[in-house]
Amino acid sequence: MEAQIAKYLEAKLPAASVTITNLLRIPGGASRETWMFDAMWENEGGEQSQSLVLRKDPPASLLDTDRELEYAFYSTFWATKVTVPRMRWLEQDASVLGGPFFIMDRIVGCEVNTRLPQTPAYQPLQPVMAKNLYDILGEIATHDWTSGPVAKLLEPPSPEESWQRELGHWEAIIDAEELSPQPVTRAAIRWLRANPPPPAQRISVVHGDFRVGNFLYQPDASIHGVLDWEMAHLGDPIEDLAYSFNESWWWARDGRPGGIVDRETAIRLWEEASGLKADPAAVHWWELFNSVKLQGIWLKSARVFQDGQSSELIHLLCAYGLINSQDQAMLHTMGRAT
Amino acid sequence: MRPNLSRALQGVGMTLVSKLLAEIRTPFGQQEAGLAAQLSFWAAEESERAADRLVIETRATRELLREGLLLSGRARPAVEAALAAPPAPNLRISSLQAENDAVRKGLVELQAGIEDNPSPAARAFNERIWAELVESTKRRAFAARL
């Protein structure tokens, strides 16, 4: 793979010779393969080097999302308060590396793991991390996307229909991918259709996977890169807020979003940062929706493993470990279990 | 087979955690070994309980379908198909799972129909369906947690 990446970069930089070192697959990530490496080359300015990250579509992914769109969302927020890695190249030709991919700068010296913020030593910094996190989410919610690259690729929903678009999208995935009937998920979908949320206050960029675990941070709890934009879309900004509350991200198992902040504080921080209101009915609707959405992802992971499209253990883990947990989360949200 | 499959898979998981994980140098390799260990522990639990879990759940669901069909008020093809189908022809997990899938498909249809029925009897019956769904998630939960 080093030789293929070097050849690709030689054409893109351009440079007569590029050397790739320290190529390592980054753990995590069930929807894209993520690799980090260092590239070195020479040009008229002398020796150059850059730490880079490559995100590549695997043979079977949990998300059939468009990497051009993901690239556009990253690019949208480059050099804004929503820190993201700088995008370098997007390659749609699968013959180069065996799947479409893009390459971005690597942000070095940061952590991404979810365990460190739960350690006793880190607890005093949890409020700082929470404020930074929901400040960023407020920035995403109020960002003017209308003149950026996303506007050229996406038709925005109306405030009244954003929920229908998202629910329809994920219900179709569940219809296509479930290996066994899902009574709890189906009951949740019926409830969501029968009890629509209030219209969106505005149509915003929705990150779609905004949670502790999807950003780079330093030991002082400052956030230096929001990652994993593959589910980003335009819609109701409450969707992202509610997503961060999902039980799947209760890393401390104590009911606190991300294991770092209680939910009331998170809502207050988000409202202060965005100037928007978190209507409780809307938050509740989007919380349940996000469990349905996540169930769609876990069911897809079960499907690709069962069908032999993937033998990635992360897909099996999602299937065995998370489908039932998501059912339990839905039951809790619907007030059916404690 | 002895040691039984549950114990064998526990042993595989323990070996991965206690002997192999520390030998692996890359973060991705460590993640994969950790996942393999976790999955071995879950597979150990499931290998022991799967048949029992499926039989209990299928029986409970079949009972709900029988009673609920009378309340649902109109044709419920998935419910009727599940009730008309013969029981699993053997004790293979795949056969028990297929029977379970059929009755759970019927349950989805039945509950959707019951929700449209405002009568107190239907509402009370819906609570019984919810109780079974809560129980089903407890049956499927693993003791060995992520």
Interface residues (C-beta under 8 A of the other chain):
Chain A: L24 R25 I26 P27 G28 S180 P181 Q182 P183 V184 R186 A187 R190 L313 I314 L316 L317 Y320 G321 N324 S325 D327 Q328 L331 R336 A337
Chain B: T26 P27 F28 Q30 Q31 E32 L35 A36 Q38 L39 W42 A43 E46 Q97 N100 D101 R104 K105 L107 V108 Q111 A112 E115 I129 W130 L133 V134 S136 T137 R140 A141 F142 L146
